[in-house]
Amino acid sequence: MSRRVVRQSKFRHVFGQPVKADQMYEDIRVSKVTCDSSFCAVNPKFVAIIVESGGGGAFIVLPLAKTGRVDKNHPLVTGHTAPVLDIDWCPHNDNVIASASEDTTVMVWQIPDYVPMRNITEPVVTLEGHSKRVSIISWHPIARNVLLSAGCDNLVILWNVGTGEMLLALDDMHTDLIYNVGWNHNGSLLVTTCKDKKVRIIDPRKQQVVANNFEEPIALQEMDTSNGVLLPFYDADSSIVYLCGKGDSSIRYFEITDEAPYVHYLNTYSSKEPQRGMGFMPKRGLDVSKCEIARFFKLHERKCEPIVMTVPRKSDLFQDDLYPDTPGPEPALEADEWLSGKDAEPILISLRDGYVPIKNRELKVVKKNILDNKPPPGPRRSHSGCDPNVSQPALQEVLEEIRALKETVQAHEKRISDLENKLGQFTNGTD
């Protein structure tokens, strides 16, 4: 008589559980726009959700602790002239978020630690380069201020948010609509899926496809007969991939190993209500004291429901095997270092004592002066018939006045920022 061998894994008994009703986010008009993105982005400070908005696109940002019913007049982040299609928090600054829109632009926003009194309407920087709607954005995992965008023009663009410049444009690589884009762990390569049914591994700095022949999968897992979009979330620390079907009501999760059969089914979290979208908390935002290894933010039609994935353990001690050192908020490279070809590993942090989010750090955009790129001086024809050198002092005077005005504006902006932070302290009840 043969006995079935049960595979040993510390994640065999991972279970999902929704939070209590008072820990949900209620009365949110989740966007109804047709798009394959997750509609939700979370970090250890905030949850951001794309919402319905008249006269343009918008998303709402809520402090993580601000659960319960959301005030109908809660400020939104507005500025796009068409629906917002994707949002993504910067992994190196918990107060910076990027948004992509049907209006063909990408905008980057600074979110204050306090709840603002009115809508946030002015982005830190607007990135323009796509000719059709932009449906995908993704921050580089280790390089500061590097942001990827992909649009319905079959174009992938890499930006330096710190200067507002386009770093690279990956064109002529995709023959059809790009479905999704993902970075590898250190941002040296990226992978895309496309409507032409091809998966491409791309070296963005060489602007080359280094692999796209995946005719024979090493593992094939039948999911179901649903035709909804699958939202995959991969946790590299535990080697678990979570699959959430948009319009589905379940989360299936699998452990990935280096040996055949490679993909091992663990379990399925099921509920009654279908999900409109899903957010996935970075590892540093989890509660390690409760052996929480993942937290999802499930979007319903009018609410957001956190779902906690836990490994059952009896001990109250820190579980080293569940929480290896994980990528922290510090970037390993500057944008120009990465662009020049340098690679590095993510800077890891320990979660032994938990993670305390860093105070708001201002994102500064330094745009290059177009005068730095002016052509070399040469003979010019004067339309007035006067000596061209006559106007030089006047030009110098204008430039000097512009410089002085910019310094004044920067001083006022700093003063406003200081006062807003002080206001936030009063609002939050701190001294």
C-alpha positions in Angstrom: 0.0 0.0 0.0 1.6 3.3 -1.1 1.4 6.3 1.1 1.2 9.8 -0.4 4.2 11.9 0.6 3.3 15.4 1.7 5.8 18.0 0.7 7.4 19.8 3.7 7.1 23.6 3.6 6.9 26.3 6.3 4.3 28.0 4.2 2.0 25.0 3.9 -0.5 26.4 6.4 -0.5 30.1 5.4 -4.0 31.4 5.7 -5.8 34.6 4.8 -8.1 36.5 6.9 -10.0 39.8 6.4 -9.7 42.5 9.0 -12.6 43.6 11.2 -15.2 45.9 9.7 -13.9 49.0 11.6 -10.4 48.5 10.0 -11.7 48.7 6.4 -11.9 51.9 4.3 -15.6 52.6 3.5 -17.5 54.9 1.1 -14.8 55.1 -1.6 -16.1 55.4 -5.2 -13.6 53.1 -6.9 -12.9 53.8 -10.5 -15.0 52.0 -13.1 -12.6 52.7 -16.0 -11.6 49.7 -18.1 -8.0 48.9 -17.5 -5.8 46.0 -16.5 -4.0 47.7 -13.6 -4.6 47.0 -9.9 -6.1 50.5 -9.1 -4.5 50.5 -5.7 -1.0 51.2 -4.3 0.1 50.9 -0.7 3.2 51.5 1.4 3.8 51.6 5.2 2.3 55.1 5.4 -0.6 55.4 2.9 -3.1 53.6 0.8 -3.9 55.2 -2.6 -6.9 54.2 -4.7 -8.0 55.4 -8.2 -11.5 56.8 -7.9 -14.4 58.1 -10.0 -14.0 61.8 -10.8 -15.9 64.2 -12.9 -13.9 66.4 -15.3 -10.7 64.5 -15.3 -8.8 61.8 -13.4 -8.2 61.5 -9.7 -7.1 59.2 -6.9 -7.5 59.4 -3.2 -4.7 59.0 -0.6 -5.5 57.9 2.9 -3.2 57.5 5.9 -3.0 53.8 6.6 -4.4 54.3 10.1 -7.4 56.4 8.9 -9.9 53.5 8.6 -13.6 53.5 8.7 -16.0 55.8 6.7 -14.2 58.2 4.4 -15.5 61.7 4.4 -17.2 62.5 1.1 -15.2 65.8 1.0 -11.9 64.1 1.6 -9.3 65.8 -0.7 -8.3 64.0 -3.9 -5.1 64.2 -6.0 -6.3 65.7 -9.2 -4.5 67.2 -12.2 -4.9 64.8 -15.0 -7.4 65.8 -17.7 -8.6 62.2 -18.3 -9.0 59.1 -16.1 -6.0 57.9 -14.1 -5.1 54.3 -15.2 -2.2 53.4 -12.9 -0.5 54.6 -9.7 2.7 53.5 -8.0 4.5 54.6 -4.8 8.2 55.4 -4.9 10.1 52.6 -3.1 12.7 55.1 -1.8 10.3 57.8 -0.6 7.0 56.9 1.1 5.6 60.4 0.3 6.1 60.3 -3.4 3.7 58.6 -5.8 3.4 58.6 -9.6 0.3 58.4 -11.7 -0.3 57.5 -15.4 -3.3 58.7 -17.3 -5.4 58.4 -20.4 -4.3 62.0 -21.1 -0.9 60.6 -22.2 1.0 62.1 -19.3 2.7 60.8 -16.2 2.6 63.0 -13.1 4.7 62.7 -9.9 3.2 63.9 -6.6 4.5 64.8 -3.1 2.0 63.7 -0.4 2.2 65.4 3.0 2.2 63.4 6.2 -1.0 65.2 7.3 -4.4 65.3 5.6 -4.4 68.4 3.4 -7.3 70.8 3.6 -8.0 70.8 -0.2 -7.3 68.8 -3.3 -3.7 68.4 -4.4 -3.7 69.8 -7.9 0.0 70.6 -8.6 2.3 67.7 -9.4 6.0 68.0 -8.6 6.8 67.2 -12.2 4.8 66.2 -15.3 6.4 63.8 -17.8 5.4 64.1 -21.4 6.6 61.8 -24.1 3.8 59.3 -25.0 1.4 59.8 -27.9 -1.3 57.6 -26.5 -2.7 56.8 -23.1 -0.3 55.6 -20.5 -1.5 52.5 -18.6 1.7 51.2 -16.8 4.2 52.9 -14.5 6.8 51.2 -12.3 9.7 52.7 -10.2 13.2 51.3 -10.5 13.8 49.0 -7.5 17.2 50.4 -6.5 18.1 53.5 -8.5 16.9 56.9 -7.1 14.3 58.8 -9.2 14.2 56.3 -12.1 10.6 55.7 -13.3 9.3 53.5 -16.2 6.2 54.2 -18.2 4.5 52.2 -20.9 1.7 53.3 -23.1 -0.7 52.2 -25.8 1.8 53.6 -28.3 3.8 50.4 -27.7 6.5 52.5 -26.2 8.5 52.1 -23.0 10.1 55.2 -21.6 12.5 55.6 -18.7 12.6 58.9 -16.9 14.8 60.7 -14.4 12.1 62.2 -12.1 14.8 64.3 -10.4 15.4 66.3 -13.6 12.2 65.7 -15.5 14.3 64.2 -18.3 13.6 61.2 -20.6 16.6 58.9 -20.1 15.7 56.1 -22.6 12.9 55.4 -25.1 12.5 51.7 -25.9 10.7 51.8 -29.3 10.5 49.3 -32.1 10.6 46.4 -29.6 6.9 45.7 -29.3 4.7 45.1 -32.3 1.5 45.4 -30.3 0.0 46.6 -27.0 2.1 46.1 -23.9 0.2 44.3 -21.2 2.6 44.5 -18.3 6.2 45.4 -17.3 8.3 44.2 -14.4 11.8 44.8 -13.1 14.2 42.1 -11.9 15.4 42.4 -8.3 18.2 44.9 -9.0 16.8 46.7 -12.0 19.3 45.5 -14.5 16.7 43.8 -16.7 13.0 44.2 -17.3 10.3 41.8 -18.6 7.3 42.7 -20.7 4.2 40.8 -21.8 2.5 41.9 -25.0 -0.6 41.3 -27.0 1.5 39.6 -29.7 1.7 36.7 -27.2 5.5 37.1 -26.5 7.4 37.6 -23.3 10.5 39.7 -23.7 13.5 40.1 -21.4 15.0 43.5 -22.1 18.3 45.1 -21.2 17.0 48.7 -21.1 20.5 50.3 -21.1 21.6 48.4 -24.1 18.1 48.8 -25.6 18.2 45.1 -26.6 15.8 42.2 -26.2 18.1 39.6 -24.6 15.5 36.7 -24.6 11.9 36.2 -25.9 11.7 32.6 -26.9 9.6 30.9 -24.2 7.9 28.2 -26.3 8.2 25.5 -23.7 7.2 26.4 -20.1 9.0 24.7 -17.3 5.7 24.4 -15.4 2.1 24.8 -16.4 -0.6 25.4 -13.8 -4.3 25.4 -14.9 -6.1 28.1 -13.0 -9.8 28.2 -14.0 -12.0 29.0 -16.9 -12.4 32.7 -16.0 -11.3 35.2 -18.7 -10.6 38.0 -16.1 -7.2 39.6 -15.8 -4.9 37.9 -13.3 -2.9 40.3 -11.1 0.3 38.5 -10.0 2.2 39.6 -6.8 5.5 37.9 -6.1 7.3 38.0 -2.7 11.0 37.2 -3.3 11.6 36.8 0.4 9.3 33.8 0.7 9.3 32.7 -3.0 5.5 32.8 -3.0 3.5 34.1 -5.9 -0.1 35.3 -5.3 -2.6 35.4 -8.1 -5.6 37.6 -7.8 -8.2 37.5 -10.6 -9.9 40.9 -11.4 -13.6 40.2 -11.1 -12.8 37.0 -9.2 -13.3 36.6 -5.5 -10.2 34.5 -4.6 -6.5 34.8 -4.1 -4.5 31.7 -5.0 -1.0 31.3 -3.8 1.9 29.0 -4.9 5.5 28.4 -3.7 8.2 28.6 -6.3 11.3 26.3 -6.0 14.4 25.7 -8.1 13.6 22.0 -8.6 10.8 20.3 -10.5 7.9 20.6 -10.5 8.9 24.3 -9.6 5.4 25.5 -8.8 3.7 24.1 -5.7 0.1 25.0 -4.9 -0.4 26.2 -1.3 -3.9 27.3 -0.8 -6.8 29.6 -1.9 -8.3 32.5 0.0 -11.9 32.8 -1.0 -14.6 35.3 -0.3 -18.1 36.2 -1.6 -17.4 39.6 -3.2 -15.4 40.0 -6.4 -12.4 42.2 -6.4 -12.2 45.4 -8.6 -8.5 45.8 -7.9 -5.8 44.9 -5.4 -3.0 46.5 -3.5 0.1 44.7 -2.1 2.0 45.9 1.0 5.8 46.0 0.8 7.4 43.6 3.3 8.7 46.4 5.5 5.0 47.4 6.2 4.0 44.1 7.7 3.4 43.2 11.4 6.2 40.8 12.1 4.9 40.2 15.7 1.9 38.4 14.2 3.9 36.4 11.6 2.2 38.3 8.9 3.9 37.5 5.5 1.6 39.4 3.1 -1.2 42.0 3.3 -3.6 42.7 0.4 -5.9 45.6 0.0 -8.9 44.3 -1.9 -11.1 46.9 -3.7 -14.8 46.5 -3.7 -17.2 48.8 -5.5 -17.4 51.2 -2.5 -14.7 50.0 -0.1 -11.2 48.8 0.5 -10.8 45.6 2.6 -7.3 44.6 3.9 -6.7 40.9 3.9 -3.8 39.5 6.1 -1.8 36.4 5.2 -0.3 34.7 8.3 1.9 31.7 9.1 0.6 30.1 12.2 3.3 30.0 14.9 3.0 29.6 18.7 6.1 31.5 19.7 6.1 35.3 20.2 9.8 35.5 19.3 10.9 37.1 16.0 10.8 34.4 13.3 14.1 34.7 11.4 13.1 32.1 8.8 10.0 34.0 7.8 11.7 37.4 7.7 15.1 37.5 6.0 16.6 41.0 5.5 14.5 42.8 2.9 14.9 45.8 0.6 14.7 49.0 2.6 13.9 52.6 1.4 17.5 53.7 0.6 18.4 53.6 -3.1 21.7 51.8 -3.9 22.4 53.9 -7.0 21.8 57.4 -8.4 20.0 57.7 -11.7 23.2 58.7 -13.7 25.2 55.8 -12.1 22.6 53.3 -13.2 22.3 54.8 -16.7 26.1 54.7 -17.1 25.9 50.9 -16.7 26.6 50.4 -13.0 24.7 47.6 -11.2 24.3 47.1 -7.4 22.3 44.9 -5.0 19.4 46.4 -3.0 20.3 47.8 0.4 18.7 45.4 2.9 17.2 46.1 6.3 16.3 43.8 9.2 12.7 43.6 10.4 13.6 42.2 13.8 12.5 45.4 15.6 9.8 46.3 13.1 10.0 49.1 10.6 9.3 52.8 11.4 8.5 54.9 8.3 10.8 57.8 7.6 9.6 61.3 8.0 8.5 63.2 4.8 11.4 63.9 2.5 10.8 66.5 -0.2 11.4 65.4 -3.8 13.4 68.1 -5.5 13.2 68.4 -9.3 16.2 70.2 -10.8 15.4 70.9 -14.4 18.4 71.6 -16.6 18.7 75.2 -17.7 18.0 75.4 -21.5 20.6 78.2 -21.6 23.2 75.6 -20.8 22.4 74.0 -24.2 22.5 77.1 -26.3 24.5 77.0 -29.5 28.0 78.5 -29.5 28.1 82.2 -30.2 28.7 83.2 -33.8 27.9 86.0 -36.2 24.2 86.9 -36.0 22.1 89.1 -38.2 20.5 92.0 -36.3 17.0 92.7 -37.5 17.2 96.2 -36.0 20.4 97.0 -37.9 22.1 97.7 -34.5 25.2 96.1 -33.1 24.1 92.8 -31.5 26.4 93.4 -28.6 24.4 96.4 -27.5 21.6 94.2 -26.1 24.0 92.0 -23.9 23.8 94.1 -20.7 20.0 94.2 -21.0 19.9 90.4 -21.4 22.2 89.9 -18.5 20.0 92.1 -16.4 16.9 90.1 -17.3 18.7 86.8 -16.4 19.8 88.2 -13.1 16.3 89.3 -12.3 14.9 85.8 -13.2 17.5 84.2 -10.9 16.6 86.5 -8.0 12.9 85.8 -8.5 13.5 82.0 -8.5 15.4 82.3 -5.2 12.5 84.3 -3.7 10.0 81.7 -4.9 12.1 78.9 -3.5 12.3 80.7 -0.1 8.5 81.1 0.0 7.9 77.5 -1.0 10.2 76.4 1.9 8.3 78.7 4.3 4.9 77.3 3.0 6.2 73.7 3.5 7.4 74.5 7.0 4.0 76.0 7.9 2.1 73.1 6.4 4.2 70.6 8.4 3.5 72.6 11.6 -0.2 72.6 10.7 0.0 68.9 10.2 1.5 68.5 13.7 -1.5 70.5 15.2 -4.0 68.4 13.2 -2.4 65.2 14.3 -2.5 66.3 17.9 1.3 66.5 18.4 3.2 69.2 20.2 
